Amino acid sequence: MKKILFFVFFIPWFLYSQQNENEQLAREYFQQGQYEKAIPYYAKIIQNSTSFIIYQEYLTCLIKTERWKEAEKLVQTQKKKSPLTVRFYADELELYFLQNNSFQFNKKLKQDIDQFMKSETMLSDFVSILLEKNLADAALLVAQEGAKTYPTSISILTQLAKLYEIKGEAEKAITTLFDLFDQNPQFSESTLKEYLLDLLMKDREAKIAKAIQSVLLSRIQKKPSEDSYVSLLIWFYLQQEQYKEALTQAKAIDRRTKNDGKYSLECAETFYASKKYDLANEALQYVLSLGEKGNYYQEAYELMLQVTFDKLLQETNPPKEEIENLRNNIFSAFQQSYKPNNRFALLEKLITLDGYFLRKTSSLIELLQKEIANPLYTPLQRGKLKIRLADIEAIDGDPWEAALLYSQVEKDFNNDSLGSYAKFCKARLFYFLGEIDYAQGQLDILRGATSKTIANDAMELSLRIQLSIDYDSSYIPLHKLAKAEWLLFGWKYDEAKLVLDTIINNFPDHPVQEYAMLLLAQLNEKNKNYDQAIELYQKMKEKSYLYADDAIYYLAKLYDVKLNKPEEAKKYYEELIFNYPSSFYVNEILPRYRELREDKIQP
């Protein structure tokens, strides 16, 4: 009995222990790159192992030591054990490829294609694994054959398009995707756009863009009544920022289909988002010309108001007549609107026009008080309106009513970022009013706010206060700066400029001077006094230790956006990235910098 128990328990344990020891030694040699020493151990392990990792490591050892016969035998054994595992067939092809055995490679490849052709999934997996092994030509042949049998297969045809792209055959890649779009309704227009956009993102030499345009124009010519291709052409032109071409196509399809300007409105929305206001206006005028009964008339009209409003904000001193005309149109649309979101958006514009441009604060306050009580809005929207009312009350000369309103929102939205924002607005208001210590206490609490933006704004203002007080224990320069910021908050730019000039001239070594220079530079930029703005930014860059990165950032944006001098902008983007890598602005400007750098190296 003892002998029987010995064989039952000890022998299996001994074999398991031996297998474990062999695997450990094999792994150690494999990781050290000593493949010859690892092979005997893997040869023992593989006999009783079903581990795919063991198989892969053993095969790698045999390939590295060029033991081709053993490698082939290993793969063929695995194929017999698991005839439906595609990878083993790809491994076998790889062995013939590495040996330059084209005869066996082509023979086996044909056999494999015939075998896997019965299963779309296995065929697609085979293509993926061949591509993974850098056997692109073989993968292309498999995909081409697969496309004949499965012409609507999304997996196989997208793989085929990818392989054409790799081979540099852009037009074939695009044609393949469009064929799939034609033949399989599940490959939707939005899905096709995702694939095309991915290709365009990597299209440094514009080969893909040319291919897309060529294929689209060819198909539109063959099927002029096929609206989907015209829609795709419009989308393509918008991606390429060929806005006029996009609008021409949009108007053409809108006229032909008599669909009330759907495509022109879509173009207008893109133009507006890109701040191409004149083009947006042209597109919207076309939609409006189709008549008030059109399905998109009201939407186009409200977007037209938005375009006019934003364009007006860009002007330094827009004519009062234009402001009043726009205000009356927005107010009229506001009175007729019963959609909460549209009504809310229109009301926000009225606040800017009446409260800041026209200074009709009394009537605006009355309107806001009425709208805040309107149950049409969500509680969050009413909270936002109450903050805007507080802003107007402060500008109108009643800061204590403003502080009360901020406090109400803070209390009502205690666990929401809107409550934190209201608290910040109240702290900032007391800073403007010269109640520095109280403001500082509130700002210190907000530095731990859940909203990163509010926490950063609170920290920045708190630091500005602390640095000013630490410098000379005097509140006088800080009070001057707070007054200037208060005037800027109320859009009293001429008065603010006088105070900022006083600070810069009278406190040359004080920390407040640096921020006053930044504010004055931004004010000059707003008034299109670009030379003065650049001069101030340059001075800050050279002497400021607090706001140097801000100055470089605004210089870069000024040259890039307003002066249209991308090479000059690129120089400042580089200075910010390399000299101030921890700056808050770096993540924001990196995409634009890369874009400028790639434009430079393109042929």
C-alpha positions as CSV (number, residue, x, y, z in Angstrom):
1,M,0.0,0.0,0.0
2,K,2.8,2.4,0.8
3,K,4.4,1.8,-2.6
4,I,1.1,2.4,-4.3
5,L,0.7,5.7,-2.5
6,F,4.2,6.7,-3.4
7,F,3.5,6.3,-7.1
8,V,0.1,8.0,-6.9
9,F,1.3,11.1,-5.1
10,F,5.1,11.5,-5.5
11,I,5.6,10.7,-9.2
12,P,3.1,13.4,-10.5
13,W,4.5,15.9,-8.0
14,F,8.1,15.1,-9.2
15,L,7.1,15.5,-12.9
16,Y,5.4,18.8,-12.2
17,S,8.4,20.1,-10.3
18,Q,10.7,19.0,-13.2
19,Q,8.5,20.8,-15.7
20,N,8.5,23.9,-13.6
21,E,12.3,23.9,-13.3
22,N,12.7,23.4,-17.0
23,E,10.4,26.3,-17.8
24,Q,12.3,28.6,-15.4
25,L,15.6,27.7,-17.0
26,A,14.2,28.1,-20.5
27,R,12.8,31.6,-19.6
28,E,16.1,32.8,-18.1
29,Y,18.1,31.8,-21.1
30,F,15.4,33.3,-23.5
31,Q,15.4,36.6,-21.7
32,Q,19.2,36.8,-21.8
33,G,19.2,36.1,-25.5
34,Q,20.9,32.7,-25.1
35,Y,18.6,30.9,-27.5
36,E,20.8,27.9,-28.1
37,K,20.9,27.1,-24.3
38,A,17.1,27.6,-24.1
39,I,16.1,25.3,-26.9
40,P,16.7,21.9,-25.1
41,Y,14.5,23.0,-22.2
42,Y,11.7,24.3,-24.5
43,A,11.9,21.0,-26.4
44,K,11.1,19.2,-23.1
45,I,8.4,21.6,-22.0
46,I,6.5,21.8,-25.3
47,Q,5.6,18.1,-25.2
48,N,3.3,18.5,-22.2
49,S,2.4,22.2,-22.6
50,T,-0.6,23.9,-24.2
51,S,0.8,27.4,-23.4
52,F,0.8,29.6,-26.5
53,I,3.5,31.8,-24.9
54,I,5.8,28.7,-24.5
55,Y,5.2,27.9,-28.2
56,Q,6.0,31.4,-29.3
57,E,9.2,31.6,-27.3
58,Y,10.3,28.2,-28.5
59,L,9.6,29.2,-32.1
60,T,11.5,32.5,-31.6
61,C,14.6,30.5,-30.4
62,L,14.5,28.2,-33.4
63,I,14.2,31.2,-35.8
64,K,17.0,33.1,-34.1
65,T,19.3,30.1,-34.4
66,E,18.1,29.3,-37.9
67,R,16.9,25.8,-37.0
68,W,14.4,25.8,-39.9
69,K,13.5,22.1,-40.0
70,E,12.8,22.0,-36.3
71,A,10.8,25.2,-36.6
72,E,8.7,23.8,-39.4
73,K,8.1,20.6,-37.5
74,L,7.0,22.6,-34.5
75,V,4.5,24.7,-36.5
76,Q,3.1,21.7,-38.3
77,T,2.6,19.9,-35.0
78,Q,0.6,22.9,-33.7
79,K,-1.5,23.0,-36.9
80,K,-2.4,19.4,-36.4
81,K,-3.4,19.9,-32.8
82,S,-5.4,23.1,-33.6
83,P,-6.3,23.2,-37.3
84,L,-8.6,26.2,-36.9
85,T,-6.0,28.5,-35.3
86,V,-5.1,31.0,-38.1
87,R,-1.8,32.2,-36.5
88,F,-0.1,28.8,-37.0
89,Y,-0.6,29.1,-40.7
90,A,0.8,32.6,-40.7
91,D,3.8,31.4,-38.7
92,E,4.5,28.7,-41.3
93,L,4.4,31.3,-44.1
94,E,6.8,33.5,-42.1
95,L,9.3,30.6,-41.9
96,Y,9.3,30.2,-45.7
97,F,9.6,34.0,-46.1
98,L,12.6,34.2,-43.8
99,Q,14.3,31.3,-45.7
100,N,13.6,33.1,-49.1
101,N,11.7,29.9,-50.2
102,S,9.3,31.7,-52.5
103,F,8.1,28.4,-54.1
104,Q,6.9,26.9,-50.8
105,F,5.7,30.3,-49.6
106,N,3.4,30.9,-52.7
107,K,2.2,27.3,-52.6
108,K,1.2,27.4,-49.0
109,L,-0.3,30.8,-49.3
110,K,-2.6,29.6,-52.1
111,Q,-3.6,26.6,-50.0
112,D,-4.3,28.8,-46.9
113,I,-6.4,31.2,-48.9
114,D,-8.5,28.3,-50.3
115,Q,-8.9,26.9,-46.7
116,F,-9.9,30.2,-45.1
117,M,-12.1,31.4,-47.9
118,K,-15.0,29.6,-46.3
119,S,-14.9,31.8,-43.3
120,E,-15.0,35.6,-43.5
121,T,-13.8,35.9,-39.9
122,M,-10.8,33.6,-40.3
123,L,-9.8,35.3,-43.6
124,S,-9.9,38.7,-41.9
125,D,-7.8,37.4,-39.0
126,F,-5.3,35.9,-41.4
127,V,-4.9,39.3,-43.1
128,S,-4.4,41.0,-39.7
129,I,-1.7,38.5,-38.6
130,L,0.2,38.6,-41.9
131,L,0.2,42.4,-41.7
132,E,1.4,42.2,-38.1
133,K,4.3,40.0,-39.4
134,N,5.2,42.6,-42.0
135,L,4.1,40.3,-44.8
136,A,2.1,43.1,-46.5
137,D,2.2,41.7,-50.0
138,A,0.8,38.4,-48.9
139,A,-1.8,40.2,-46.8
140,L,-2.8,42.3,-49.8
141,L,-3.3,39.2,-52.0
142,V,-5.4,37.6,-49.3
143,A,-7.5,40.7,-48.9
144,Q,-8.0,41.1,-52.6
145,E,-9.2,37.5,-53.0
146,G,-11.4,38.0,-49.9
147,A,-13.0,41.1,-51.4
148,K,-14.1,39.1,-54.4
149,T,-15.9,36.5,-52.3
150,Y,-17.1,39.0,-49.6
151,P,-17.7,42.3,-51.5
152,T,-19.7,43.7,-48.6
153,S,-17.4,42.7,-45.7
154,I,-16.5,45.8,-43.7
155,S,-13.6,44.1,-42.0
156,I,-12.0,42.7,-45.2
157,L,-12.5,45.8,-47.4
158,T,-11.3,48.2,-44.8
159,Q,-8.2,46.0,-44.4
160,L,-7.8,46.1,-48.2
161,A,-8.0,49.9,-48.1
162,K,-5.4,50.0,-45.3
163,L,-3.1,47.8,-47.4
164,Y,-3.4,50.0,-50.5
165,E,-2.6,53.0,-48.3
166,I,0.5,51.2,-47.0
167,K,1.5,50.4,-50.6
168,G,1.1,54.1,-51.5
169,E,-1.9,53.4,-53.8
170,A,-4.1,56.2,-52.5
171,E,-6.7,56.1,-55.2
172,K,-7.3,52.4,-54.8
173,A,-7.6,52.8,-51.1
174,I,-10.3,55.5,-51.5
175,T,-12.1,53.6,-54.2
176,T,-12.3,50.5,-52.0
177,L,-13.9,52.5,-49.2
178,F,-16.4,54.1,-51.5
179,D,-17.2,50.7,-53.1
180,L,-17.9,49.4,-49.6
181,F,-20.1,52.5,-48.9
182,D,-22.1,51.7,-52.1
183,Q,-22.6,48.0,-51.4
184,N,-23.1,47.8,-47.6
185,P,-25.7,50.1,-45.9
186,Q,-24.2,49.3,-42.5
187,F,-21.1,51.1,-43.6
188,S,-22.7,54.5,-43.1
189,E,-21.7,57.9,-44.2
190,S,-20.5,58.8,-40.7
191,T,-18.4,55.7,-40.6
192,L,-16.9,56.4,-44.0
193,K,-16.1,59.9,-42.8
194,E,-14.2,58.5,-39.8
195,Y,-12.0,56.4,-42.1
196,L,-11.4,59.3,-44.5
197,L,-10.6,61.7,-41.7
198,D,-8.1,59.2,-40.2
199,L,-6.4,59.0,-43.6
200,L,-6.4,62.8,-44.1
201,M,-4.8,63.3,-40.7
202,K,-1.8,61.3,-41.9
203,D,-1.7,62.8,-45.3
204,R,1.4,64.9,-45.4
205,E,1.9,64.9,-49.1
206,A,-1.8,65.5,-49.9
207,K,-2.0,62.2,-51.9
208,I,-5.1,61.1,-50.0
209,A,-6.8,64.5,-50.4
210,K,-6.2,64.4,-54.2
211,A,-7.5,60.9,-54.4
212,I,-10.7,61.6,-52.4
213,Q,-11.5,64.6,-54.6
214,S,-10.8,62.7,-57.8
215,V,-12.9,59.7,-56.8
216,L,-15.8,61.9,-55.5
217,L,-15.9,64.1,-58.7
218,S,-15.8,61.0,-60.9
219,R,-18.7,59.4,-59.1
220,I,-20.7,62.6,-59.0
221,Q,-20.2,62.8,-62.8
222,K,-21.4,59.2,-63.3
223,K,-24.3,59.6,-60.8
224,P,-25.2,63.3,-60.7
225,S,-28.5,62.6,-58.8
226,E,-26.7,60.7,-56.0
227,D,-26.9,63.3,-53.2
228,S,-24.7,61.3,-50.8
229,Y,-21.6,61.9,-52.9
230,V,-22.3,65.7,-53.1
231,S,-22.8,65.7,-49.4
232,L,-19.4,63.9,-49.0
233,L,-17.8,66.4,-51.4
234,I,-19.1,69.3,-49.3
235,W,-17.8,67.6,-46.1
236,F,-14.4,67.1,-47.8
237,Y,-14.1,70.7,-48.9
238,L,-14.9,71.8,-45.4
239,Q,-12.2,69.5,-44.0
240,Q,-9.7,71.0,-46.4
241,E,-10.9,74.6,-45.6
242,Q,-12.0,75.1,-49.2
243,Y,-15.0,77.0,-47.9
244,K,-16.1,78.7,-51.1
245,E,-16.1,75.4,-53.0
246,A,-18.1,73.8,-50.2
247,L,-20.7,76.6,-50.3
248,T,-21.0,76.4,-54.1
249,Q,-21.8,72.7,-53.9
250,A,-24.2,73.2,-51.0
251,K,-26.2,75.8,-52.9
252,A,-26.3,73.5,-55.9
253,I,-27.6,70.5,-54.1
254,D,-30.1,72.7,-52.1
255,R,-31.4,74.1,-55.4
256,R,-31.8,70.7,-57.0
257,T,-33.4,68.9,-54.0
258,K,-35.5,71.9,-52.9
259,N,-34.8,71.0,-49.2
260,D,-35.0,74.5,-47.8
261,G,-31.3,75.1,-47.6
262,K,-30.2,72.2,-45.3
263,Y,-26.7,71.9,-46.7
264,S,-26.1,75.6,-46.9
265,L,-27.1,75.9,-43.2
266,E,-24.6,73.1,-42.3
267,C,-21.9,75.0,-44.2
268,A,-22.9,78.2,-42.3
269,E,-22.5,76.5,-39.0
270,T,-19.0,75.3,-39.9
271,F,-18.0,78.8,-41.2
272,Y,-19.3,80.3,-38.0
273,A,-17.3,77.9,-35.8
274,S,-14.2,78.8,-37.9
275,K,-15.0,82.5,-37.5
276,K,-15.4,83.0,-41.2
277,Y,-18.3,85.4,-40.6
278,D,-18.6,86.8,-44.2
279,L,-19.0,83.3,-45.7
280,A,-21.4,82.3,-42.9
281,N,-23.4,85.4,-43.7
282,E,-23.5,84.5,-47.4
283,A,-24.7,81.0,-46.7
284,L,-27.3,82.2,-44.3
285,Q,-28.6,84.8,-46.7
286,Y,-29.2,82.1,-49.2
287,V,-31.2,80.0,-46.7
288,L,-33.3,83.1,-45.6
289,S,-33.9,83.9,-49.3
290,L,-35.9,80.6,-49.6
291,G,-38.7,82.1,-47.5
292,E,-40.0,82.2,-44.0
293,K,-42.0,79.0,-44.5
294,G,-38.8,77.0,-45.0
295,N,-37.9,74.3,-42.4
296,Y,-34.6,76.0,-41.6
297,Y,-35.6,79.6,-41.8
298,Q,-35.9,80.3,-38.0
299,E,-32.7,78.4,-37.3
300,A,-30.8,80.3,-40.0
301,Y,-32.2,83.6,-38.8
302,E,-31.1,83.0,-35.2
303,L,-27.6,82.0,-36.4
304,M,-27.5,85.1,-38.5
305,L,-28.1,87.2,-35.3
306,Q,-25.3,85.2,-33.6
307,V,-22.9,85.9,-36.5
308,T,-23.7,89.6,-36.6
309,F,-23.3,89.7,-32.8
310,D,-19.9,88.0,-32.8
311,K,-18.6,90.1,-35.7
312,L,-19.8,93.2,-33.9
313,L,-17.8,92.2,-30.7
314,Q,-14.6,92.2,-32.8
315,E,-15.0,95.8,-33.7
316,T,-13.4,98.4,-31.5
317,N,-16.0,101.1,-31.8
318,P,-19.0,99.8,-33.7
319,P,-21.5,102.4,-34.9
320,K,-24.3,102.9,-32.3
321,E,-26.9,102.6,-35.0
322,E,-25.6,99.1,-35.9
323,I,-25.7,98.1,-32.2
324,E,-29.3,99.3,-31.7
325,N,-30.5,97.7,-34.9
326,L,-29.0,94.3,-33.9
327,R,-30.3,94.7,-30.4
328,N,-33.9,95.3,-31.7
329,N,-33.6,92.3,-34.0
330,I,-32.4,90.1,-31.1
331,F,-35.1,91.4,-28.8
332,S,-37.8,90.7,-31.4
333,A,-36.5,87.1,-31.8
334,F,-36.3,86.7,-28.1
335,Q,-39.9,87.7,-27.6
336,Q,-41.0,85.2,-30.3
337,S,-38.8,82.3,-29.0
338,Y,-40.3,79.7,-26.7
339,K,-37.5,77.1,-26.8
340,P,-35.7,77.5,-23.5
341,N,-32.1,77.1,-24.8
342,N,-32.7,79.5,-27.8
343,R,-34.4,82.1,-25.5
344,F,-31.6,81.8,-23.0
345,A,-28.9,82.3,-25.7
346,L,-30.7,85.3,-27.1
347,L,-31.1,86.8,-23.6
348,E,-27.4,86.5,-23.0
349,K,-26.7,88.6,-26.1
350,L,-29.2,91.2,-24.9
351,I,-27.3,91.5,-21.6
352,T,-24.1,92.3,-23.5
353,L,-25.7,94.8,-25.8
354,D,-27.9,96.6,-23.3
355,G,-25.6,96.3,-20.3
356,Y,-22.2,97.1,-21.9
357,F,-22.7,98.7,-25.3
358,L,-25.8,100.8,-24.8
359,R,-25.8,101.1,-21.0
360,K,-29.6,100.5,-20.8
361,T,-29.1,99.0,-17.4
362,S,-32.4,99.9,-15.7
363,S,-34.6,98.3,-18.3
364,L,-32.2,95.3,-18.5
365,I,-32.3,94.7,-14.7
366,E,-36.1,94.8,-14.9
367,L,-36.1,92.2,-17.7
368,L,-33.7,89.9,-16.0
369,Q,-35.6,90.0,-12.7
370,K,-38.7,88.9,-14.7
371,E,-36.8,86.2,-16.6
372,I,-35.2,84.7,-13.5
373,A,-38.7,84.0,-12.2
374,N,-39.7,82.3,-15.6
375,P,-40.3,78.5,-15.0
376,L,-39.4,77.9,-18.6
377,Y,-35.7,77.8,-17.7
378,T,-33.9,75.2,-15.7
379,P,-32.6,76.0,-12.2
380,L,-29.1,76.1,-13.6
381,Q,-30.0,78.6,-16.3
382,R,-31.8,80.8,-13.7
383,G,-28.7,80.6,-11.5
384,K,-26.6,81.8,-14.5
385,L,-29.0,84.6,-15.2
386,K,-28.8,85.7,-11.5
387,I,-25.0,86.0,-11.8
388,R,-25.4,88.1,-15.0
389,L,-27.9,90.3,-13.1
390,A,-25.4,90.7,-10.3
391,D,-22.8,91.8,-12.8
392,I,-25.2,94.4,-14.2
393,E,-26.2,95.6,-10.8
394,A,-22.5,96.1,-9.9
395,I,-21.9,98.1,-13.2
396,D,-25.0,100.1,-12.5
397,G,-23.6,101.3,-9.2
398,D,-25.2,98.9,-6.7
399,P,-22.4,96.5,-5.7
400,W,-24.1,95.5,-2.4
401,E,-27.1,94.2,-4.3
402,A,-24.7,92.4,-6.6
403,A,-22.9,90.8,-3.6
404,L,-26.3,89.6,-2.3
405,L,-27.2,88.0,-5.6
406,Y,-23.8,86.3,-5.8
407,S,-24.4,84.9,-2.3
408,Q,-27.8,83.6,-3.2
409,V,-26.4,81.6,-6.1
410,E,-23.5,80.4,-4.0
411,K,-26.0,79.1,-1.4
412,D,-28.4,77.6,-4.0
413,F,-25.6,75.8,-5.8
414,N,-23.4,74.9,-2.9
415,N,-22.3,71.6,-4.4
416,D,-22.0,72.7,-8.0
417,S,-19.3,74.6,-9.9
418,L,-21.8,77.4,-10.5
419,G,-21.8,78.0,-6.7
420,S,-18.0,78.2,-6.7
421,Y,-18.1,80.6,-9.6
422,A,-20.6,82.8,-7.8
423,K,-18.3,82.8,-4.7
424,F,-15.3,83.8,-6.9
425,C,-17.4,86.6,-8.5
426,K,-18.2,87.9,-5.0
427,A,-14.6,87.7,-3.9
428,R,-13.5,89.5,-7.1
429,L,-16.1,92.2,-6.5
430,F,-14.8,92.9,-3.0
431,Y,-11.3,93.1,-4.5
432,F,-12.5,95.7,-7.0
433,L,-14.1,97.6,-4.1
434,G,-10.8,97.6,-2.1
435,E,-11.9,95.1,0.6
436,I,-8.6,93.2,0.0
437,D,-8.4,91.1,3.2
438,Y,-12.0,89.8,2.9
439,A,-11.4,89.0,-0.8
440,Q,-8.2,87.2,0.0
441,G,-9.9,85.0,2.6
442,Q,-12.6,84.0,0.1
443,L,-10.0,83.3,-2.7
444,D,-8.0,81.1,-0.4
445,I,-11.0,78.9,0.2
446,L,-11.7,78.7,-3.6
447,R,-8.1,77.5,-4.3
448,G,-9.5,74.0,-3.5
449,A,-12.5,74.3,-5.8
450,T,-13.4,71.2,-7.8
451,S,-13.5,73.3,-11.0
452,K,-9.9,73.6,-12.2
453,T,-10.7,76.9,-14.0
454,I,-12.2,78.5,-10.9
455,A,-9.4,77.2,-8.7
456,N,-6.8,78.6,-11.1
457,D,-8.5,82.0,-11.4
458,A,-8.8,82.2,-7.6
459,M,-5.1,81.2,-7.1
460,E,-3.9,83.7,-9.7
461,L,-5.8,86.6,-8.1
462,S,-4.8,85.5,-4.6
463,L,-1.2,85.4,-5.6
464,R,-1.3,88.8,-7.2
465,I,-2.7,90.2,-4.0
466,Q,-0.1,88.5,-1.8
467,L,2.9,89.5,-3.9
468,S,1.7,93.1,-3.8
469,I,1.3,93.2,-0.1
470,D,4.5,91.3,0.6
471,Y,6.5,93.8,-1.4
472,D,5.9,96.9,0.7
473,S,3.0,96.2,3.1
474,S,1.2,99.0,1.2
475,Y,-2.3,98.7,-0.3
476,I,-2.1,101.8,-2.4
477,P,-0.6,100.3,-5.6
478,L,-2.9,97.3,-5.3
479,H,-6.0,99.6,-4.8
480,K,-5.0,101.4,-8.1
481,L,-4.7,98.1,-9.9
482,A,-8.0,96.9,-8.5
483,K,-9.6,100.1,-9.7
484,A,-8.2,99.6,-13.2
485,E,-9.6,96.1,-13.3
486,W,-12.9,97.3,-12.1
487,L,-13.1,99.8,-14.9
488,L,-12.1,97.1,-17.5
489,F,-14.8,94.8,-16.0
490,G,-17.4,97.5,-16.8
491,W,-15.9,98.1,-20.3
492,K,-14.8,101.7,-19.4
493,Y,-11.7,101.4,-21.4
494,D,-10.6,105.0,-21.7
495,E,-10.8,105.5,-17.9
496,A,-9.0,102.2,-17.3
497,K,-6.1,103.2,-19.7
498,L,-5.5,106.4,-17.7
499,V,-5.2,104.4,-14.4
500,L,-3.0,101.7,-16.0
501,D,-0.6,104.4,-17.3
502,T,-0.5,105.9,-13.8
503,I,0.5,102.6,-12.3
504,I,3.2,101.9,-14.9
505,N,4.7,105.4,-14.5
506,N,4.4,105.8,-10.7
507,F,5.3,102.2,-9.5
508,P,8.2,101.1,-11.8
509,D,9.6,98.4,-9.5
510,H,6.4,97.2,-7.8
511,P,4.8,93.8,-8.8
512,V,1.6,95.5,-9.8
513,Q,3.4,97.2,-12.7
514,E,3.9,93.9,-14.5
515,Y,0.2,93.0,-14.4
516,A,-0.7,96.6,-15.4
517,M,1.5,96.3,-18.4
518,L,-0.2,93.0,-19.4
519,L,-3.6,94.6,-19.1
520,L,-2.6,97.7,-21.1
521,A,-1.1,95.5,-23.8
522,Q,-4.3,93.5,-24.1
523,L,-6.3,96.7,-24.2
524,N,-4.1,98.1,-27.0
525,E,-4.5,94.8,-28.8
526,K,-8.3,95.0,-28.4
527,N,-8.2,98.6,-29.9
528,K,-6.0,97.3,-32.8
529,N,-3.0,99.3,-31.6
530,Y,-0.8,96.3,-32.4
531,D,2.5,98.1,-32.4
532,Q,2.0,99.4,-28.8
533,A,0.8,96.0,-27.7
534,I,3.9,94.3,-29.1
535,E,6.2,96.9,-27.5
536,L,4.6,96.2,-24.1
537,Y,4.7,92.4,-24.5
538,Q,8.4,92.6,-25.5
539,K,9.2,94.7,-22.4
540,M,7.4,92.2,-20.2
541,K,9.2,89.3,-21.9
542,E,12.6,90.9,-21.1
543,K,12.0,92.1,-17.6
544,S,9.1,90.2,-16.1
545,Y,9.6,87.1,-14.0
546,L,5.9,86.7,-13.2
547,Y,4.2,87.2,-16.5
548,A,6.9,86.5,-19.1
549,D,5.2,83.3,-20.4
550,D,1.9,85.3,-20.6
551,A,3.6,87.9,-22.7
552,I,5.2,85.3,-25.1
553,Y,1.9,83.5,-25.4
554,Y,0.0,86.7,-26.3
555,L,2.8,87.7,-28.7
556,A,2.5,84.4,-30.5
557,K,-1.3,84.6,-30.8
558,L,-1.2,88.2,-32.0
559,Y,1.3,87.3,-34.8
560,D,-0.6,84.1,-35.6
561,V,-4.2,85.2,-35.5
562,K,-4.4,88.9,-36.0
563,L,-1.3,89.8,-38.0
564,N,-1.3,86.5,-40.0
565,K,2.5,86.0,-39.6
566,P,2.8,82.3,-38.9
567,E,6.6,82.2,-39.1
568,E,6.9,85.0,-36.5
569,A,4.3,83.2,-34.3
570,K,6.2,79.9,-34.6
571,K,9.3,81.6,-33.1
572,Y,7.4,82.6,-30.0
573,Y,5.6,79.3,-29.7
574,E,9.0,77.6,-29.7
575,E,10.3,80.1,-27.0
576,L,7.3,79.3,-24.8
577,I,7.6,75.5,-25.3
578,F,11.4,75.3,-24.7
579,N,12.0,78.1,-22.2
580,Y,8.7,77.7,-20.2
581,P,7.9,73.9,-20.4
582,S,5.7,74.0,-17.2
583,S,3.7,77.0,-18.4
584,F,-0.1,76.7,-18.4
585,Y,-0.2,77.6,-22.1
586,V,2.1,74.9,-23.5
587,N,-0.6,72.2,-23.8
588,E,-2.9,74.6,-25.6
589,I,-0.4,75.8,-28.2
590,L,1.4,72.5,-29.0
591,P,-1.1,71.4,-31.7
592,R,-0.8,74.7,-33.5
593,Y,3.0,74.7,-33.2
594,R,3.1,71.1,-34.7
595,E,0.9,72.3,-37.5
596,L,3.2,75.2,-38.3
597,R,6.3,73.0,-38.0
598,E,4.8,70.3,-40.4
599,D,3.8,73.0,-42.9
600,K,7.4,74.1,-42.9
601,I,8.8,70.6,-43.8
602,Q,6.2,69.7,-46.4
603,P,7.5,69.5,-50.0
